[in-house]
Structures are given as C-alpha cells and as structure tokens.
Amino acid sequence: MSNKELRCPICKKPVALDTPDVPFCSDRCRVLDLGAWASGDYKIGSPVLDPDVLEELDDAQWKAEQRNREN
C-alpha cells in the first residue's frame, strides 16, 4: 500500500481515508466543489469516445425527449 497522502481538492488539507467526506476534508469543501460544477466552472476536457457510453447517452436523451413530449 502506498504512503501517499490524500489532499482535499478544494483547500489542499490532508484527508483521512476513513472520513465520510472523502475526497474532501469537510462538507463545506464538498459543497464548494458541487457549486463549481453547477455554475459551469468545471468542464470535461475531452469528448466521450466510448461507444457504450455514447449509446447510453443517446438512450437517456431520447427518453428525456419522450418525457418532455408527454408533459
């Protein structure tokens, strides 16, 4: 097992692996990270090329369109 230390991606404090907020050091950092995703601060840098994932995305999009048409 590696002795490498896990650090919170938000504040860089050390994080114990047995804490409930892993990989974050606290609920505060977890919420800050969620807010960054929700506001569009984070983006996925490369396109999804896995055919299985693309098929699942297409299916999910089709189902969402069907639900929108029903409402």
C-alpha positions as CSV (number, residue, x, y, z in Angstrom):
1,M,0.0,0.0,0.0
2,S,1.2,3.5,-0.8
3,N,2.1,6.1,1.8
4,K,0.9,8.8,-0.5
5,E,-1.2,11.4,1.3
6,L,-4.6,12.3,0.1
7,R,-5.3,16.0,-0.1
8,C,-8.7,17.9,-0.4
9,P,-9.0,19.1,-4.0
10,I,-10.5,22.4,-2.7
11,C,-8.4,23.6,0.2
12,K,-5.4,21.1,0.0
13,K,-5.7,20.0,3.6
14,P,-4.8,16.3,4.4
15,V,-7.7,14.0,4.3
16,A,-8.0,10.7,6.2
17,L,-9.4,7.9,4.1
18,D,-11.9,6.9,6.8
19,T,-13.7,10.3,6.8
20,P,-17.3,10.4,5.4
21,D,-16.4,13.3,3.1
22,V,-13.5,11.7,1.2
23,P,-12.0,13.0,-1.1
24,F,-12.9,16.3,0.6
25,C,-11.8,17.3,4.1
26,S,-15.3,18.6,5.1
27,D,-18.9,19.1,4.0
28,R,-18.0,22.7,3.2
29,C,-15.4,21.8,0.6
30,R,-17.8,19.2,-0.8
31,V,-20.5,21.9,-1.3
32,L,-18.0,24.3,-2.8
33,D,-17.0,21.7,-5.3
34,L,-20.6,20.9,-6.2
35,G,-21.2,24.6,-6.7
36,A,-18.3,24.9,-9.1
37,W,-19.8,22.0,-11.2
38,A,-23.2,23.6,-11.1
39,S,-22.0,27.0,-12.1
40,G,-20.0,25.6,-15.1
41,D,-16.6,26.4,-13.6
42,Y,-15.5,22.8,-14.3
43,K,-15.6,21.3,-17.7
44,I,-14.7,17.9,-19.1
45,G,-11.8,18.5,-21.4
46,S,-12.1,15.7,-24.0
47,P,-15.0,14.2,-25.8
48,V,-16.5,10.9,-24.8
49,L,-15.4,8.3,-27.4
50,D,-16.5,5.0,-25.7
51,P,-19.3,3.6,-27.9
52,D,-21.1,2.0,-25.0
53,V,-21.2,5.4,-23.1
54,L,-22.3,7.2,-26.2
55,E,-25.2,4.7,-26.7
56,E,-26.3,5.2,-23.1
57,L,-26.2,8.9,-23.6
58,D,-28.3,8.7,-26.7
59,D,-30.8,6.4,-24.9
60,A,-31.1,8.8,-22.0
61,Q,-31.5,11.8,-24.3
62,W,-34.3,10.0,-26.3
63,K,-36.1,9.1,-23.0
64,A,-35.9,12.6,-21.8
65,E,-37.3,13.9,-25.1
66,Q,-40.2,11.4,-24.8
67,R,-41.0,12.5,-21.2
68,N,-40.9,16.2,-22.3
69,R,-43.4,15.4,-25.1
70,E,-45.7,13.7,-22.7
71,N,-45.8,16.7,-20.4
